[in-house]
Amino acid sequence: MRKVSSPVVPAAPRPRGSLDAIDRLLLSELAKDGRITNNALAALAGIAPSTCLGRVRALVESGVIRGFHADIDPAALGRDLQAIIAVRVHSGARGHLAEFGEQMAALPEVENVYFVAGVDDYLIHVATTDSGELRGFVLEHLSAHPAVASTQTILIFEHVQPGGVA
């Protein structure tokens, strides 16, 4: 699910736990529908539109809201086969983990890159046209990469979207 984002540059990080019930409601509603109008959002929160606008701006500026985007189904673009690829890098390549992640994120097949704790170092979400393209991606970009020790490919049958923000 390629996300086309309009970047938002955060000002300063907001302290943990500083969100009140209205902020959480605004975030929940925006997570459900990022295109909701300010007036409709204000009505749902029971606050004035000017207050709502100020709160949403503050959430953007503080980095709580990281951006606004369109969530596009890869199948609509002809990329029907999706997979999560678990990647373990060689211990000698651990100093270049960030560089590896950036390289992967730049590839057109890649939807998301997650740097994770545990047995694997990365989970890479890819979308391809078919199994041949997926195989080519693994062989060309992962198996042939000098930093990669091993991979495990897990096919995605369905993506169930979560509701909103808790």
C-alpha positions as CSV (number, residue, x, y, z in Angstrom):
1,M,0.0,0.0,0.0
2,R,2.2,2.7,-1.4
3,K,1.6,5.9,0.6
4,V,2.0,9.2,-1.3
5,S,2.8,11.7,1.4
6,S,3.0,15.4,1.7
7,P,5.9,15.7,4.1
8,V,5.4,17.5,7.4
9,V,8.4,18.8,9.2
10,P,8.0,18.5,12.9
11,A,9.0,21.4,15.1
12,A,9.9,19.7,18.4
13,P,8.8,16.4,19.7
14,R,5.8,16.5,22.0
15,P,6.3,15.0,25.5
16,R,4.8,11.5,26.0
17,G,1.5,11.5,27.7
18,S,0.7,15.1,26.8
19,L,-2.2,14.2,24.6
20,D,-5.6,14.9,26.2
21,A,-8.9,13.2,25.3
22,I,-9.7,15.8,22.6
23,D,-6.3,15.3,20.9
24,R,-6.9,11.6,20.9
25,L,-10.4,12.0,19.5
26,L,-9.0,14.3,16.7
27,L,-6.3,11.8,15.9
28,S,-8.7,8.9,15.8
29,E,-11.0,10.7,13.4
30,L,-8.2,11.8,11.2
31,A,-6.8,8.3,11.1
32,K,-10.2,7.1,9.9
33,D,-10.6,9.9,7.3
34,G,-7.6,12.2,6.7
35,R,-9.8,14.3,4.4
36,I,-12.5,15.2,6.9
37,T,-13.2,18.9,6.9
38,N,-12.2,21.0,9.9
39,N,-15.8,21.9,10.6
40,A,-16.9,18.2,10.7
41,L,-13.9,17.3,12.8
42,A,-14.6,20.1,15.2
43,A,-18.3,19.0,15.5
44,L,-17.3,15.4,16.3
45,A,-14.9,16.7,19.0
46,G,-17.4,19.2,20.4
47,I,-15.1,22.2,20.0
48,A,-15.1,25.4,17.9
49,P,-13.6,25.1,14.4
50,S,-10.9,27.6,15.2
51,T,-9.9,25.6,18.3
52,C,-9.9,22.4,16.2
53,L,-7.7,24.0,13.5
54,G,-5.3,25.2,16.2
55,R,-5.1,21.8,17.9
56,V,-4.5,20.0,14.6
57,R,-1.8,22.5,13.6
58,A,-0.1,22.0,17.0
59,L,-0.2,18.2,16.5
60,V,1.5,18.6,13.1
61,E,4.1,21.1,14.4
62,S,4.9,18.9,17.4
63,G,5.4,15.8,15.2
64,V,2.5,13.8,16.5
65,I,0.9,13.9,13.1
66,R,3.8,12.9,10.8
67,G,2.1,13.6,7.5
68,F,-1.0,13.3,5.3
69,H,-1.1,10.7,2.6
70,A,-3.2,8.7,0.2
71,D,-3.2,4.9,0.9
72,I,-3.1,3.3,-2.5
73,D,-3.8,-0.3,-3.1
74,P,-0.8,-1.8,-5.0
75,A,-3.2,-4.2,-6.8
76,A,-4.8,-1.1,-8.5
77,L,-1.3,-0.5,-10.0
78,G,-1.0,-4.1,-11.2
79,R,1.2,-5.2,-8.3
80,D,-1.1,-8.0,-7.0
81,L,1.5,-10.0,-5.1
82,Q,2.6,-8.7,-1.8
83,A,5.1,-10.2,0.7
84,I,7.0,-9.4,3.9
85,I,10.6,-10.4,3.6
86,A,12.5,-10.9,6.8
87,V,16.2,-10.0,6.3
88,R,19.1,-10.8,8.6
89,V,22.4,-9.0,7.9
90,H,25.9,-10.3,8.5
91,S,27.4,-9.3,11.8
92,G,30.1,-7.4,10.0
93,A,27.6,-5.2,8.3
94,R,25.8,-4.0,11.4
95,G,27.6,-0.6,11.2
96,H,25.8,0.0,7.9
97,L,22.2,-0.9,8.9
98,A,20.8,2.6,8.3
99,E,22.4,2.7,4.8
100,F,20.9,-0.7,4.0
101,G,17.4,0.4,5.1
102,E,17.7,3.5,2.9
103,Q,18.8,1.5,-0.1
104,M,15.8,-0.8,0.3
105,A,13.3,2.1,0.8
106,A,14.5,3.6,-2.5
107,L,13.4,0.5,-4.5
108,P,10.1,0.8,-6.4
109,E,8.8,-2.5,-5.3
110,V,9.2,-1.6,-1.6
111,E,6.2,-0.4,0.3
112,N,7.6,-0.2,3.8
113,V,10.9,-0.9,5.6
114,Y,11.0,-1.8,9.3
115,F,14.2,-2.0,11.3
116,V,13.2,-4.5,14.0
117,A,14.6,-6.2,17.1
118,G,14.8,-10.0,17.3
119,V,16.3,-12.7,15.1
120,D,15.9,-10.6,12.0
121,D,17.2,-7.1,11.4
122,Y,14.6,-5.9,8.8
123,L,11.1,-6.6,7.6
124,I,10.6,-5.4,4.1
125,H,7.1,-5.1,2.7
126,V,7.1,-5.4,-1.1
127,A,4.5,-5.5,-3.8
128,T,5.2,-7.0,-7.2
129,T,3.3,-8.0,-10.3
130,D,3.8,-11.8,-9.9
131,S,6.0,-14.5,-8.3
132,G,8.7,-14.1,-11.0
133,E,9.1,-10.4,-10.2
134,L,9.2,-11.2,-6.4
135,R,11.8,-13.9,-7.1
136,G,13.9,-11.4,-9.1
137,F,13.6,-8.8,-6.3
138,V,14.9,-11.3,-3.7
139,L,17.7,-12.5,-5.9
140,E,18.8,-9.1,-7.3
141,H,18.4,-6.8,-4.3
142,L,18.7,-9.1,-1.3
143,S,20.5,-12.4,-2.0
144,A,23.2,-10.6,-4.0
145,H,23.6,-7.8,-1.5
146,P,26.9,-8.2,0.4
147,A,25.3,-7.2,3.8
148,V,22.6,-9.8,3.6
149,A,23.1,-13.1,5.5
150,S,19.7,-14.6,5.0
151,T,16.1,-13.9,4.0
152,Q,12.7,-15.4,4.6
153,T,9.8,-14.5,2.3
154,I,6.2,-14.5,3.7
155,L,3.3,-14.0,1.2
156,I,0.5,-11.7,2.2
157,F,-3.0,-13.0,1.4
158,E,-5.0,-10.1,2.9
159,H,-4.4,-6.8,4.7
160,V,-7.0,-6.0,7.3
161,Q,-6.9,-2.3,8.1
162,P,-7.1,-1.4,11.8
163,G,-9.8,1.0,13.0
164,G,-8.4,4.2,14.5
165,V,-6.0,5.5,17.1
166,A,-6.6,4.1,20.6
